[in-house]
Amino acid sequence: MNKISIIVSGGVSLCTYEVGVLTSLYQLFLENGDVDFEVIGGSSAGAISTFLFSSSLFKGFNPYFMADMIIENTDIKNLVSKHDQFVLDFDNLIPSFEKIFKCENRCEYTYGDSDCKKARCRNFCKDKRCSKKKNEQIKMVFNVTTLEPILKDIQDKVFSKNFTLRTHNLSFVLDFKSCSEKKIYKLLKASASFPIFFAPVRYIFENDDLKEFSNFYKDDKIELDLTDGGVTQNLPLKIIFNNIRESEKIILIIPHPDDPSTIIENAKNKRKLNISDVIIKLLDSSFYQSYYSDLKLSFEFNRIEKKLFEIRNSLKSSFENLDLEEKKVVENFLNVSSLDLKNLDENLSTGKKIIQIDIISPQKPEEELAGEILNHFGGFFDKNLRYNDFLVGYFDGLKYCKNFGYDLKPLFDEKDLNKKIGNVNLKNLKNKKIIFILILKSFVSLLYPYRKNFLIIFLIFFFKSTIKFLEKFY
């Protein structure tokens, strides 16, 4: 069986593109017995995509499940907070989250049979599970950022000295069997809590959560504030790579890849930097440096394992070409050295397979993805825009599958794709009132700590305007 692991990038409302790609891969899982998934993880919007895909595998949901969940629920109306201190929250989505765990309505047909093919559509399959095939061993990774530093003990290999360092990045490896619904929801919420707009999540750490960190953590009731995992690591490649045991391939889903021409053009432009530019550039450089380091690590593992593979084959081939007496001499030497040709694969190996790394991204995101407007927030404001981005991801996923010999029949109509979506602008958005509410609540959120001062300023302006108004009559 071909095992695959997946890493999903953050991308705000472009998570609909990610879920589109994952829907095509889930369809591949349902329709082909030789494809399965081992570890899937992400940060921010990628964590939401990770959860929907993992829950589909675990519960055996219908192939339209992810599309309905992401398109129907990620409207700004469902995200605008009812509280004053923050702009957005996930409170309105709790019923949908609980529905995922409680759904037990099984379809009467077996997936893939003639009756299933005749009846299968979004309306017929809605709220049903088609549990012909499930993966109860799936692991999911949520990456979060800790506002308070986490201590980590490391052993320096050169000087053999212990160090305790601080980090703000933390990844949780979860599964549906051993984790409670409450824990999954809390960490999912934390990973997707975009700073300033969403409140940080107060999380009580368990002993197992910090067992790989510092020996200083003796207390089992440490509480830390967690926020968006994309701040410190948008693509948690290293933690996923370290948890892979059988996968031969890692797929990176990135809805907005970097445009080389734009990077070069920006480098040519000379302009004065202000403080905000410097902060953004530092955060950007920090993220991409960590991403580069993780990729470099995985490529290095591949290089080492490939070299060890060649050495093992060379030793085995050389041994087979020896005569009987020479073989006895070699076997005696190996026995004295506590080695065995039968265990050569285990002794001369990193313990990991050579892993192919593929990337699925739109070719021209600025022309294909509607969610690109409003700095990747656009998809939250209109259902049609979310559906378009979902379809772009879904058909990109089908193309990827076809390149590897899996020609899947589309579950959705490609005619629904708006080929001129690149021309979408603010005027095309239907929920203009919601944009105004969002801007207003953003100001309320930012000014909340200073609300008393803000009210005083408001009163001063009110009195001044009143005096000017009265002066016209006196």
Salt bridges, closest charged atoms under 4 A:
ASP36 OD2 - LYS3 NZ 3.67
ASP68 OD1 - ARG122 NH2 2.69
GLU72 OE2 - LYS383 NZ 2.83
ASP75 OD2 - ARG386 NH1 3.32
ASP91 OD2 - HIS83 NE2 3.61
GLU104 OE2 - LYS59 NZ 3.30
GLU104 OE1 - ARG129 NH1 2.58
ASP127 OD1 - LYS99 NZ 3.01
GLU136 OE2 - LYS134 NZ 3.95
GLU136 OE1 - LYS177 NZ 3.43
GLU148 OE2 - ARG202 NH1 3.62
GLU206 OE1 - LYS183 NZ 3.58
ASP209 OD1 - LYS183 NZ 3.15
GLU223 OE1 - ARG202 NE 3.37
ASP225 OD2 - ARG202 NH1 2.93
GLU248 OE2 - LYS353 NZ 3.47
GLU300 OE2 - ARG303 NH2 2.73
GLU305 OE2 - ARG312 NH1 3.30
ASP345 OD1 - ARG312 NE 3.07
ASP345 OD1 - LYS316 NZ 2.94
GLU372 OE2 - HIS256 ND1 2.88
GLU372 OE2 - HIS376 NE2 3.45
